Amino acid sequence: MRISDTQFSQMMLQSLQLNNAGLGKVMQQMATGDRLTKLSDDPMASIKLLNLEREGSAINQYHRNIANVKTTLSSQEIQLDSVTDSLQSMRELVLWGANGTLTDEDRAGMITELESLRDSVESSFNAQDEEGHFLFSGTKTDMPAISNSGAGYTIDGNSDKRVVTVAKGVTMTSNMTAKDILDLGGGSNVLNQIDALIVEFKNPSPNFRTEVDASLAAIDDTLGSVLGAMTEIGGRHNNLDLLDGAHSENQLFVDKVTSDISALDYGEASVRLSNYMAALQATQASYVKINDLSLFDRI
C-alpha cells in the first residue's frame, strides 16, 4: 500500500495536534492542580464535584446566616442587660420613695432619676443595628418599637419573629420583641406605670400606696420577662455554636472528598508530560527527516 505525500502530511499533522492537545491539557492540569479540566474528562466525577460545590455553597450560607443571627441576638442581649440594670435601679428607688420620710429635695432627685431610668429603658428598646433596623420591633424594623405621643407610651412594633435558616431543615428565630417583653396586658406597660407613680411622687393622693404596689408589680413582671428573654437568647447562642461547629466539620469533609476526586497526581502528570514532549519531538523530527527525502538523494 502506497502512502501519498498528502496522506503522510495529514498523518503527521494529526499526530502533532493530538500530542499538542495532550501536552496542553497536562500543562493546564499541573498549573491548576485539578485533574478535571472539563466535564468530559470524567463525567461521573464531575457530577460529584458539582454536588459537592453546591453543598459547600450551602454550608457557607449557613455560616453567614448563623453569624448574622448571633450578631442580632448579641445586640439585643446588650440592650436587655441595660434594661435589667435600669429596672433593678427603679425598684430600689420605688422602695426608697415609698417609706414616706423623703425630704422635698430627696423626692425631686428621685423623680429625676426615675425619669432618666424610664428614658433609658425606652432608648434600649428603640435601639437600632448598624443598618438602621430597629431591634425590638418584630418585623416592623423600619419603625421604633416604642413611641410616646403625649398620651402615654405605646408599643408600635409587632410580636412577629424573623426566622432564618441555619441548617438544612433547621430555622432559628433571630429576634426578641418589645411587645412580648413589655406588654403587661390590656395595653399597660412598665413605662406608663412609672409615669403614673411619678405623678404620685410629685403630688401624693389617696392612691399613692396603690400606685407604689402596682409599680413594683409591673417592674417585677417586666424584669422577669427580660431575664427570660436573655435566658432564651443564651440558649439560642449555644445552639448556634453547635450548628456552626457541625457545619465546619461538614466543610472539612466536603473539602477532603473534593480534593480526593479532583486533585492531580503530579507524579503521574509528570510522566504524561514527558511522554507527550518526547512524542512531539519524535514526530517533528520524523516529519522533517522524511519530508526532506527525495529520489535525487538516491541517484
Residue frames relative to the residue before (quaternion, step in Angstrom):
aa qw qx qy qz dx dy dz
M 1.0000 0.0000 0.0000 0.0000 0.00 0.00 0.00
R 0.2604 -0.7887 0.5449 0.1153 3.53 -0.73 1.14
I 0.2262 -0.7644 0.5924 0.1168 3.58 -0.90 1.01
S 0.3559 -0.7479 0.5210 0.2060 3.55 -0.69 1.08
D 0.6637 -0.4933 0.3791 0.4152 3.54 -1.30 0.29
T 0.6376 0.5365 -0.3263 0.4464 3.57 1.04 -0.80
Q 0.6578 0.5052 -0.3053 0.4678 3.57 0.93 -0.91
F 0.6421 0.5290 -0.3180 0.4548 3.53 1.03 -0.88
S 0.6561 0.5126 -0.3109 0.4584 3.56 0.93 -0.89
Q 0.6510 0.5149 -0.3169 0.4589 3.58 0.99 -0.84
M 0.6418 0.5223 -0.3231 0.4592 3.56 1.01 -0.83
M 0.6637 0.5018 -0.3061 0.4625 3.56 0.95 -0.87
L 0.6624 0.5052 -0.3068 0.4603 3.56 0.96 -0.89
Q 0.6386 0.5258 -0.3237 0.4593 3.58 1.01 -0.81
S 0.6459 0.5146 -0.3113 0.4702 3.55 1.02 -0.84
L 0.6472 0.5161 -0.3146 0.4646 3.57 0.98 -0.86
Q 0.6623 0.5170 -0.3062 0.4475 3.57 0.94 -0.89
L 0.6590 0.5125 -0.3046 0.4586 3.56 0.94 -0.93
N 0.6954 0.4665 -0.2771 0.4712 3.55 0.88 -0.93
N 0.6251 0.5228 -0.3365 0.4719 3.57 1.07 -0.71
A 0.6444 0.5152 -0.3187 0.4667 3.58 0.99 -0.84
G 0.6601 0.5019 -0.3021 0.4702 3.56 0.96 -0.87
L 0.6474 0.5166 -0.3113 0.4660 3.56 1.01 -0.85
G 0.6549 0.5150 -0.3089 0.4588 3.57 0.97 -0.88
K 0.6500 0.5267 -0.3135 0.4493 3.56 1.00 -0.85
V 0.6995 0.4625 -0.2877 0.4626 3.56 0.80 -0.97
M 0.6279 0.5222 -0.3433 0.4640 3.59 1.08 -0.64
Q 0.6332 0.5118 -0.3286 0.4788 3.60 1.06 -0.73
Q 0.6331 0.5303 -0.3273 0.4592 3.56 1.00 -0.82
M 0.6901 0.4764 -0.2848 0.4644 3.56 0.89 -0.91
A 0.6409 0.5285 -0.3265 0.4509 3.58 1.09 -0.66
T 0.7608 0.3675 -0.1935 0.4987 3.59 1.01 -0.83
G 0.3956 -0.7202 0.4775 0.3111 3.56 1.16 -0.55
D 0.5947 0.5618 -0.3547 0.4526 3.57 1.33 0.12
R 0.4354 -0.7036 0.5033 0.2490 3.54 -0.95 0.94
L 0.7473 0.3627 -0.1857 0.5249 3.57 1.09 -0.78
T 0.1394 -0.8062 0.5722 0.0567 3.55 -0.64 1.11
K 0.7792 0.0226 -0.0280 0.6257 3.57 1.29 -0.35
L 0.7029 -0.4981 0.3084 0.4034 3.55 -1.25 0.49
S 0.6685 0.5325 -0.3081 0.4179 3.59 0.97 -0.84
D 0.5023 0.6499 -0.4401 0.3630 3.62 1.17 -0.27
D 0.7600 -0.1364 0.1301 0.6219 3.57 1.03 -0.84
P 0.2602 -0.8261 0.4755 0.1539 3.61 0.19 1.26
M 0.6732 0.4974 -0.3115 0.4499 3.60 0.85 -0.89
A 0.6664 0.4857 -0.2994 0.4800 3.57 0.93 -0.90
S 0.6346 0.5397 -0.3333 0.4416 3.59 1.02 -0.77
I 0.6348 0.5176 -0.3269 0.4715 3.59 1.03 -0.78
K 0.6363 0.5229 -0.3221 0.4668 3.56 1.00 -0.83
L 0.6598 0.5104 -0.3108 0.4555 3.58 0.97 -0.83
L 0.6277 0.5276 -0.3376 0.4622 3.58 1.04 -0.74
N 0.6513 0.5036 -0.3109 0.4750 3.58 1.00 -0.82
L 0.6520 0.5050 -0.3106 0.4726 3.57 1.00 -0.81
E 0.6264 0.5341 -0.3346 0.4587 3.58 1.05 -0.73
R 0.6459 0.5049 -0.3185 0.4758 3.58 1.00 -0.81
E 0.6365 0.5265 -0.3192 0.4646 3.55 1.03 -0.82
G 0.6552 0.5132 -0.3025 0.4646 3.57 0.99 -0.87
S 0.6445 0.5160 -0.3187 0.4656 3.58 1.02 -0.80
A 0.6393 0.5198 -0.3227 0.4658 3.57 1.02 -0.80
I 0.6447 0.5212 -0.3191 0.4591 3.57 0.96 -0.86
N 0.6452 0.5164 -0.3197 0.4634 3.59 0.96 -0.85
Q 0.6485 0.5066 -0.3188 0.4702 3.58 1.02 -0.79
Y 0.6270 0.5247 -0.3367 0.4671 3.59 1.02 -0.75
H 0.6219 0.5372 -0.3375 0.4592 3.58 1.00 -0.82
R 0.6728 0.4917 -0.2983 0.4654 3.59 0.91 -0.93
N 0.6477 0.5199 -0.3201 0.4557 3.58 0.96 -0.86
I 0.6511 0.5128 -0.3142 0.4630 3.57 0.95 -0.88
A 0.6486 0.5175 -0.3220 0.4558 3.57 0.93 -0.88
N 0.6608 0.5070 -0.3100 0.4585 3.60 0.97 -0.84
V 0.6538 0.5057 -0.3147 0.4667 3.58 0.96 -0.87
K 0.6597 0.5074 -0.3115 0.4586 3.58 0.92 -0.88
T 0.6260 0.5322 -0.3379 0.4591 3.59 1.03 -0.73
T 0.6691 0.4961 -0.2975 0.4665 3.57 0.92 -0.93
L 0.6736 0.4927 -0.2982 0.4633 3.57 0.89 -0.93
S 0.6419 0.5195 -0.3271 0.4594 3.59 1.00 -0.78
S 0.6354 0.5211 -0.3260 0.4674 3.58 1.01 -0.80
Q 0.6653 0.4879 -0.3026 0.4771 3.59 0.96 -0.83
E 0.6308 0.5475 -0.3310 0.4391 3.56 1.02 -0.81
I 0.6282 0.5311 -0.3302 0.4628 3.58 1.02 -0.79
Q 0.6795 0.4852 -0.2911 0.4671 3.58 0.92 -0.92
L 0.6639 0.5032 -0.3064 0.4607 3.58 0.97 -0.81
D 0.5986 0.5488 -0.3542 0.4637 3.56 1.11 -0.62
S 0.6435 0.5059 -0.3088 0.4844 3.55 1.06 -0.79
V 0.6311 0.5284 -0.3281 0.4634 3.58 1.02 -0.79
T 0.6181 0.5514 -0.3369 0.4477 3.58 1.01 -0.82
D 0.6601 0.5002 -0.3032 0.4713 3.57 0.91 -0.92
S 0.6628 0.5097 -0.3101 0.4525 3.59 0.93 -0.88
L 0.6696 0.5004 -0.3055 0.4559 3.60 0.92 -0.88
Q 0.6485 0.5097 -0.3236 0.4636 3.58 0.98 -0.79
S 0.6415 0.5034 -0.3201 0.4823 3.58 1.05 -0.75
M 0.6080 0.5474 -0.3456 0.4597 3.58 1.06 -0.76
R 0.6592 0.5297 -0.3121 0.4330 3.56 0.86 -0.97
E 0.6542 0.5114 -0.3052 0.4662 3.57 0.96 -0.88
L 0.6574 0.5096 -0.3076 0.4620 3.57 1.00 -0.83
V 0.6461 0.5230 -0.3238 0.4518 3.58 0.97 -0.87
L 0.6548 0.5028 -0.3084 0.4726 3.57 0.97 -0.86
W 0.6509 0.5125 -0.3081 0.4677 3.56 1.01 -0.83
G 0.7077 0.4754 -0.2637 0.4513 3.56 0.93 -0.92
A 0.6492 0.5522 -0.3175 0.4157 3.57 1.19 -0.44
N 0.5589 0.6481 -0.3919 0.3378 3.59 1.21 -0.20
G 0.4480 -0.7476 0.4100 0.2688 3.59 1.25 -0.09
T 0.6407 0.5295 -0.3351 0.4437 3.62 1.18 0.17
L 0.4012 0.7383 -0.4658 0.2775 3.61 1.22 0.26
T 0.4022 -0.6502 0.5810 0.2791 3.52 -1.20 0.61
D 0.6664 -0.4812 0.3673 0.4353 3.57 -1.25 0.24
E 0.6464 0.5192 -0.3193 0.4589 3.56 1.04 -0.78
D 0.6385 0.5167 -0.3214 0.4713 3.58 1.00 -0.82
R 0.6606 0.5175 -0.3041 0.4510 3.56 0.94 -0.94
A 0.6517 0.5144 -0.3169 0.4585 3.59 0.96 -0.82
G 0.6632 0.4977 -0.3054 0.4682 3.56 0.97 -0.82
M 0.6448 0.5247 -0.3155 0.4576 3.55 1.02 -0.81
I 0.6386 0.5234 -0.3202 0.4645 3.57 0.99 -0.85
T 0.6454 0.5188 -0.3201 0.4602 3.57 0.94 -0.89
E 0.6812 0.4841 -0.2943 0.4637 3.58 0.95 -0.87
L 0.6245 0.5309 -0.3402 0.4609 3.59 1.04 -0.71
E 0.6465 0.5114 -0.3166 0.4694 3.56 0.99 -0.84
S 0.6463 0.5186 -0.3176 0.4610 3.58 1.01 -0.80
L 0.6658 0.4930 -0.2986 0.4739 3.59 0.96 -0.86
R 0.6127 0.5392 -0.3384 0.4682 3.58 1.05 -0.76
D 0.6740 0.4878 -0.2910 0.4723 3.58 0.92 -0.94
S 0.6231 0.5440 -0.3372 0.4495 3.58 1.08 -0.70
V 0.6325 0.5164 -0.3239 0.4779 3.59 1.04 -0.82
E 0.6446 0.5131 -0.3195 0.4682 3.58 0.93 -0.89
S 0.6622 0.5171 -0.3046 0.4487 3.58 0.90 -0.94
S 0.6468 0.5247 -0.3243 0.4485 3.59 0.96 -0.83
F 0.7122 0.4431 -0.2660 0.4751 3.59 0.90 -0.87
N 0.6861 0.4214 -0.2834 0.5209 3.60 1.25 -0.24
A 0.3278 0.7603 -0.4987 0.2565 3.59 1.23 0.38
Q 0.2428 -0.7634 0.5869 0.1176 3.54 -1.21 0.65
D 0.4624 -0.6427 0.5208 0.3192 3.55 -1.25 0.39
E 0.7443 -0.4235 0.2710 0.4395 3.57 -1.31 -0.01
E 0.6800 0.4599 -0.2893 0.4923 3.59 1.23 -0.32
G 0.5902 -0.6146 0.3526 0.3867 3.57 1.27 0.15
H 0.4958 0.6446 -0.4416 0.3792 3.61 1.22 0.24
F 0.4375 -0.6985 0.5010 0.2641 3.56 -0.93 0.89
L 0.4660 -0.7484 0.4102 0.2334 3.55 -0.67 1.18
F 0.8095 0.3157 -0.1315 0.4772 3.59 0.89 -0.90
S 0.4996 0.6854 -0.4062 0.3399 3.62 1.21 0.33
G 0.5346 -0.6127 0.4167 0.4064 3.60 1.21 0.25
T 0.7722 -0.2685 0.2260 0.5297 3.57 -0.76 -1.03
K 0.5855 0.5450 -0.3814 0.4633 3.60 1.27 -0.02
T 0.0441 0.8745 -0.4806 0.0479 3.53 0.79 1.10
D 0.6251 0.5435 -0.3504 0.4371 3.60 1.24 -0.10
M 0.7313 0.3505 -0.2334 0.5366 3.59 1.23 0.09
P 0.5858 -0.5835 0.4180 0.3764 3.61 -1.10 0.62
A 0.5347 -0.6343 0.4529 0.3264 3.54 -1.14 0.62
I 0.7936 0.1839 -0.0664 0.5762 3.57 1.09 -0.74
S 0.0150 0.7827 -0.6222 0.0037 3.57 -1.06 0.74
N 0.1463 -0.7626 0.6233 0.0926 3.54 -1.32 0.36
S 0.1542 -0.8216 0.5466 0.0496 3.53 -0.36 1.28
G 0.6908 -0.4375 0.2765 0.5049 3.57 1.28 0.11
A 0.7065 0.4179 -0.2522 0.5124 3.57 1.24 -0.40
G 0.7480 -0.3352 0.2023 0.5360 3.56 1.23 0.34
Y 0.5847 -0.5894 0.4376 0.3453 3.53 -1.31 0.27
T 0.0652 -0.7805 0.6214 0.0190 3.56 -0.99 0.93
I 0.3723 -0.6943 0.5688 0.2361 3.55 -1.18 0.63
D 0.1816 -0.8391 0.5090 0.0614 3.56 -0.29 1.27
G 0.6075 0.5461 -0.3701 0.4425 3.58 1.12 -0.48
N 0.4321 -0.6736 0.5170 0.3038 3.57 -1.28 0.04
S 0.5347 -0.6267 0.4602 0.3312 3.56 -1.30 0.00
D 0.3666 0.7399 -0.4880 0.2829 3.59 1.25 0.32
K 0.3500 -0.7521 0.5306 0.1740 3.54 -1.08 0.80
R 0.3380 -0.6983 0.5924 0.2171 3.54 -1.19 0.68
V 0.1394 -0.8256 0.5465 0.0172 3.55 -0.41 1.30
V 0.0960 -0.7981 0.5949 -0.0013 3.56 -0.88 1.04
T 0.4035 -0.6961 0.5395 0.2480 3.58 -1.03 0.83
V 0.0848 -0.8300 0.5513 -0.0004 3.57 -0.63 1.15
A 0.7641 0.0266 -0.0557 0.6421 3.58 1.33 0.01
K 0.6718 -0.4819 0.3498 0.4406 3.57 -1.23 0.25
G 0.8425 0.0664 -0.0931 0.5264 3.55 -0.57 1.21
V 0.6674 0.4663 -0.2964 0.4992 3.60 1.27 0.15
T 0.0571 -0.7922 0.6074 0.0165 3.58 -0.84 0.98
M 0.1744 -0.7683 0.6092 0.0907 3.54 -1.28 0.46
T 0.3969 -0.6907 0.5482 0.2547 3.58 -0.97 0.86
S 0.2607 -0.8271 0.4871 0.1036 3.55 -0.64 1.14
N 0.7899 0.2995 -0.1604 0.5104 3.61 1.18 -0.02
M 0.2571 -0.6708 0.6645 0.2056 3.47 -1.42 0.41
T 0.2736 -0.7908 0.5279 0.1454 3.59 -1.09 0.59
A 0.5739 -0.5923 0.4498 0.3427 3.54 -1.20 0.64
K 0.6195 0.5574 -0.3525 0.4257 3.58 1.03 -0.73
D 0.6689 0.4895 -0.3024 0.4706 3.59 0.99 -0.80
I 0.7319 0.4506 -0.2363 0.4533 3.57 0.98 -0.87
L 0.7907 0.3752 -0.1711 0.4525 3.60 0.83 -0.99
D 0.6162 0.5804 -0.3596 0.3926 3.58 1.05 -0.70
L 0.1717 -0.8104 0.5568 0.0614 3.57 -0.57 1.20
G 0.6485 -0.5071 0.3137 0.4732 3.56 1.30 0.16
G 0.8309 0.1752 -0.1457 0.5076 3.54 -1.02 0.83
G 0.6471 -0.5450 0.3124 0.4319 3.56 1.20 0.45
S 0.5381 0.6217 -0.4151 0.3894 3.60 1.23 -0.01
N 0.0181 0.7813 -0.6236 0.0172 3.53 -1.21 0.57
V 0.6941 -0.5205 0.3132 0.3864 3.53 -1.25 0.48
L 0.6086 0.5694 -0.3617 0.4179 3.61 1.06 -0.63
N 0.6736 0.4708 -0.2935 0.4883 3.58 0.94 -0.87
Q 0.6368 0.5299 -0.3333 0.4501 3.57 1.04 -0.74
I 0.6392 0.5057 -0.3265 0.4787 3.59 1.02 -0.76
D 0.6171 0.5319 -0.3486 0.4634 3.60 1.03 -0.69
A 0.6485 0.5134 -0.3177 0.4636 3.57 0.97 -0.85
L 0.6589 0.5018 -0.3107 0.4665 3.58 1.03 -0.77
I 0.6089 0.5528 -0.3500 0.4485 3.57 1.04 -0.76
V 0.6182 0.5378 -0.3380 0.4631 3.58 1.03 -0.78
E 0.6649 0.4996 -0.2973 0.4690 3.58 0.99 -0.82
F 0.6384 0.5153 -0.3317 0.4657 3.57 1.03 -0.72
K 0.6604 0.4977 -0.3088 0.4698 3.56 1.05 -0.73
N 0.7962 0.0130 0.0317 0.6041 3.57 0.96 -0.90
P 0.2370 -0.8151 0.5128 0.1285 3.60 0.12 1.26
S 0.0707 -0.7727 0.6307 0.0150 3.51 -1.14 0.85
P 0.7137 -0.4209 0.3095 0.4666 3.62 -1.23 -0.01
N 0.6472 0.5241 -0.3147 0.4554 3.58 1.24 -0.38
F 0.3348 0.7882 -0.4759 0.2006 3.59 1.26 0.01
R 0.7122 0.4491 -0.2747 0.4644 3.60 0.69 -1.05
T 0.6170 0.5456 -0.3471 0.4485 3.59 1.04 -0.72
E 0.6790 0.4865 -0.2873 0.4688 3.58 0.96 -0.90
V 0.6060 0.5438 -0.3533 0.4606 3.57 1.09 -0.68
D 0.6845 0.4817 -0.2869 0.4659 3.57 0.84 -0.99
A 0.6521 0.5132 -0.3143 0.4612 3.58 0.98 -0.84
S 0.6490 0.5188 -0.3172 0.4572 3.58 1.04 -0.78
L 0.6455 0.5102 -0.3222 0.4682 3.57 0.97 -0.84
A 0.6493 0.5108 -0.3171 0.4658 3.59 0.99 -0.82
A 0.6589 0.5073 -0.3093 0.4614 3.58 0.97 -0.88
I 0.6456 0.5091 -0.3203 0.4706 3.58 0.97 -0.84
D 0.6781 0.4942 -0.3021 0.4524 3.59 0.87 -0.92
D 0.6536 0.5078 -0.3163 0.4636 3.59 0.95 -0.85
T 0.6752 0.4856 -0.2912 0.4727 3.56 0.94 -0.91
L 0.6298 0.5331 -0.3292 0.4590 3.55 0.99 -0.81
G 0.6375 0.5213 -0.3196 0.4688 3.58 1.03 -0.79
S 0.6516 0.5089 -0.3112 0.4687 3.59 1.00 -0.81
V 0.6493 0.5172 -0.3135 0.4611 3.57 0.99 -0.86
L 0.6759 0.4829 -0.2969 0.4710 3.58 0.87 -0.93
G 0.6240 0.5317 -0.3344 0.4649 3.57 1.08 -0.71
A 0.6455 0.5155 -0.3113 0.4698 3.57 1.01 -0.83
M 0.6613 0.4999 -0.3111 0.4648 3.57 0.97 -0.83
T 0.6201 0.5266 -0.3401 0.4717 3.58 1.07 -0.70
E 0.6541 0.5079 -0.3078 0.4685 3.56 0.99 -0.83
I 0.6227 0.5299 -0.3355 0.4679 3.57 1.02 -0.77
G 0.6437 0.5233 -0.3231 0.4554 3.57 0.97 -0.83
G 0.6475 0.5140 -0.3138 0.4670 3.57 1.01 -0.79
R 0.6468 0.5094 -0.3207 0.4683 3.56 0.99 -0.79
H 0.6145 0.5440 -0.3447 0.4556 3.58 1.02 -0.76
N 0.6557 0.5119 -0.3146 0.4571 3.58 0.92 -0.90
N 0.6648 0.4983 -0.3041 0.4661 3.59 0.93 -0.88
L 0.6509 0.5150 -0.3154 0.4600 3.57 1.00 -0.81
D 0.6264 0.5297 -0.3369 0.4621 3.58 1.04 -0.75
L 0.6490 0.5144 -0.3149 0.4637 3.58 0.98 -0.83
L 0.6674 0.4944 -0.2979 0.4706 3.57 0.94 -0.90
D 0.6377 0.5314 -0.3262 0.4522 3.56 0.98 -0.84
G 0.6512 0.5082 -0.3102 0.4706 3.58 1.00 -0.81
A 0.6446 0.5147 -0.3198 0.4662 3.57 1.00 -0.82
H 0.6410 0.5149 -0.3262 0.4664 3.59 1.00 -0.79
S 0.6359 0.5292 -0.3324 0.4528 3.59 0.99 -0.76
E 0.6506 0.5009 -0.3120 0.4779 3.57 1.01 -0.78
N 0.6430 0.5114 -0.3204 0.4716 3.58 1.02 -0.80
Q 0.6293 0.5376 -0.3336 0.4513 3.57 1.04 -0.76
L 0.6277 0.5269 -0.3298 0.4686 3.57 1.02 -0.78
F 0.6484 0.5129 -0.3132 0.4673 3.59 0.99 -0.84
V 0.6499 0.5141 -0.3119 0.4648 3.58 0.95 -0.93
D 0.6576 0.5093 -0.3075 0.4621 3.58 0.93 -0.89
K 0.6522 0.5205 -0.3163 0.4513 3.58 0.99 -0.84
V 0.6767 0.4764 -0.2949 0.4777 3.59 0.88 -0.94
T 0.6291 0.5338 -0.3330 0.4565 3.58 0.99 -0.81
S 0.6590 0.5049 -0.3025 0.4683 3.56 0.95 -0.87
D 0.6493 0.5257 -0.3214 0.4458 3.58 0.96 -0.85
I 0.7023 0.4671 -0.2711 0.4638 3.56 1.01 -0.81
S 0.8196 0.3262 -0.1295 0.4530 3.55 0.79 -1.04
A 0.5533 0.6464 -0.4046 0.3351 3.59 1.12 -0.53
L 0.4277 -0.7139 0.5087 0.2206 3.54 -1.02 0.89
D 0.3450 -0.6800 0.6074 0.2229 3.53 -1.15 0.78
Y 0.2885 -0.8119 0.4798 0.1654 3.57 -0.12 1.30
G 0.5959 0.5611 -0.3745 0.4356 3.60 1.08 -0.56
E 0.6838 0.4666 -0.2773 0.4878 3.56 0.89 -0.96
A 0.6438 0.5214 -0.3258 0.4555 3.58 1.01 -0.79
S 0.6287 0.5384 -0.3343 0.4506 3.60 1.02 -0.73
V 0.6290 0.5225 -0.3281 0.4729 3.56 1.05 -0.76
R 0.6618 0.4935 -0.3056 0.4744 3.59 0.94 -0.89
L 0.6213 0.5427 -0.3404 0.4511 3.57 1.01 -0.77
S 0.6665 0.4943 -0.2981 0.4718 3.57 0.91 -0.90
N 0.6557 0.5170 -0.3158 0.4505 3.58 0.97 -0.85
Y 0.6620 0.4970 -0.3099 0.4677 3.59 0.92 -0.86
M 0.6617 0.4976 -0.3151 0.4640 3.59 0.93 -0.84
A 0.6462 0.5042 -0.3226 0.4735 3.59 1.00 -0.78
A 0.6495 0.5192 -0.3148 0.4577 3.58 0.98 -0.86
L 0.6482 0.5169 -0.3149 0.4620 3.56 0.98 -0.83
Q 0.6618 0.5044 -0.3061 0.4626 3.55 0.89 -0.91
A 0.6616 0.5027 -0.3074 0.4638 3.57 0.96 -0.89
T 0.6583 0.5106 -0.3114 0.4571 3.59 0.94 -0.88
Q 0.6651 0.5008 -0.3045 0.4627 3.56 0.93 -0.89
A 0.6628 0.4990 -0.3102 0.4642 3.56 0.94 -0.87
S 0.6581 0.5091 -0.3113 0.4592 3.56 0.95 -0.87
Y 0.6455 0.5324 -0.3187 0.4454 3.56 0.96 -0.90
V 0.6763 0.4873 -0.2946 0.4673 3.56 0.88 -0.94
K 0.6855 0.5022 -0.2942 0.4373 3.58 0.86 -0.95
I 0.7001 0.4495 -0.2734 0.4828 3.57 0.90 -0.93
N 0.6394 0.5415 -0.3304 0.4345 3.56 1.02 -0.76
D 0.6698 0.5042 -0.2996 0.4555 3.59 1.13 -0.60
L 0.5418 0.6269 -0.4052 0.3864 3.62 1.23 -0.25
S 0.0900 0.7669 -0.6336 0.0484 3.56 -1.15 0.70
L 0.6656 -0.5121 0.3546 0.4110 3.61 -1.23 0.32
F 0.5934 0.5849 -0.3761 0.4053 3.58 1.11 -0.56
D 0.5907 0.5713 -0.3778 0.4267 3.59 1.22 -0.48
R 0.7019 0.4622 -0.2591 0.4759 3.57 1.20 -0.47
I 0.5750 0.5961 -0.3856 0.4066 3.64 1.20 -0.16
